[in-house]
Amino acid sequence: MAFIDTTVVNVALPVLQADLHGSVADAQWIVDAYLLVLSSLILAGGALGDRLGRLRVFATGVVLFALASIWCGLAPSTAQLIAARAVQGAGAALLVPGSLALIAAKFPKEERGRAIGTWSSLTSLAIIAGPLLGGVLVQAISWRAVFLINIPIAGAVLVILVRHLSAAEEHGTGAVDWTGTLLITAGLGGVVYAFIEAPVRGWGSAGVLTAMAAGLVACALFGFVERRASNPIVPFVLFRSRAFSGANLLTLLLYAALSLATFLLPFNLIQVQGYSPSQAGAAFLPFVATMSLLSRWTGALADRIGPRPLLIAGPLVAAAGLALLARPSIGGSYWTTFFPAVLVLGMGMAITVAPLTTTVMTSIEDERHTGAASGINNAVARAAGLLAIAILGAAAVSVFAKDLDARLAAGGAPPGIRQAMATQALRLAEAQPPKGADAAMIRDAVRHSFVHAFRITSLAAAVLAALSTIGAFVLRR
């Protein structure tokens, strides 16, 4: 549930945007409200599991996530949907670190690679199957079904917990670091708010500048407080491990790249290329196939040869796939345009994910910190997606607006028409020609300007993926 809802909404966004009359900023918040709360509270979620009992916290997360999913499915406006997505993020913050910590607690070190490989393949499959599932549900039923599908899944999970897992479990003691949780939430929230709202309000806006300054101050205070806290949600002692530090650096850069691609690609496929929602979801099938087939095998391979070679090769293959996304223009067969890119990207992630997760979970000697280690790595992955969508999403809007104005000027559009279209830049490919304008020329300019912005962001994502190998090079051979 938690991983599917990271991406299942992406294919629904173009339909949802039109149905609720939202902007690209609204679409960003629908994704980022979930990621913001998840990435902020996941650290506390891991700590809560270590202190109060992993099964108890895990089950609480299931119930909270299900209730929030009902609210999402019934939301009448973008404002309510954004609020409900934030509550979903709180439920997911209890689920994600608990799931991996339970596996780490049950399997000895020599078997964890294969077990975590299975976990990685299924969670990664959920992330990438999200657009496929979302496309089918949106086209067959409604975008609301994207959220309501979580209810039967939650029921099944609760049944499994009751039937198969013992109620008696060991857990630690000590208070949860709510001061640190509040500071990291405020820090991420301020920075993300500034980047999402800057294209609307302008970088000179008092609200944007205040949010950015407050976010940066909160992040700095977070680091200061955590080094002195008795029970920190981020135990800095974990970063003394080169493997743990390198794996988290790799996670930050690679997941930023992946999140950007999965956010913008459905807009390209549906609004520019003319795919239906289900066709756009099916476009991710090569990724799903390679992740499901290869992740378990690469997890076992990492046990035998070590993770370092795989963590160097995998991100470079993923970077090649992201670079291939920049190749298609408008039109053409899927098999010669987007298929090669999605397939290569899937291969790169399949090589990387299981060894990466195994590295994180086996780099910690003190098993009392497995929940915290899982929480930190997952927080880094979600924060990477959060910041990539906010920062590079704002950059995409800026590139789109500049290119569109240049195309309209070259096409002879009068200043009034150009100004009217500039006010719609936040709608990206959904921007509509004003009355009395040359509609065909403007629509063509909008589509080509979106492709231009998509290419720039895809290449930026490829660079991030390639740079993530820095994290692998710090690992011992």
Secondary structure, 3 states (H helix, E strand, C coil): CCCHHHHHHHHHHHHHHHHCCCCHHHHHHHHHHHHHHHHHHHHHHHHHHHHHCHHHHHHHHHHHHHHHHHHHHHCCCHHHHHHHHHHHHHHHHHHHHHHHHHHHHHCCHHHHHHHHHHHHHHHHHHHHHHHHHHHHHHHHCCCCHHHHCHHHHHHHHHHHHHHHCCCCCCCCCCCCCHHHHHHHHHHHHHHHHHHHHHHHHCCCCHHHHHHHHHHHHHHHHHHHHHCCCCCCCCCHHHHHCHHHHHHHHHHHHHHHHHHHHHHHHHHHHHHHCCCCHHHHHHCCHHHHHHHHHHHHHHHHHHHHHCCHHHHHHHHHHHHHHHHHHCCCCCCCCHHHHCHHHHHHHHHHHHHHHHHHHHHHHHCCCCHHHHHHHHHHHHHHHHHHHHHHHHHHHHHHHHHHHHHHHHHHHHCCCCHHHHHHHHCCHHHHHHCCCCCCCCHHHHHHHHHHHHHHHHHHHHHHHHHHHHHCHHHHHCCCC
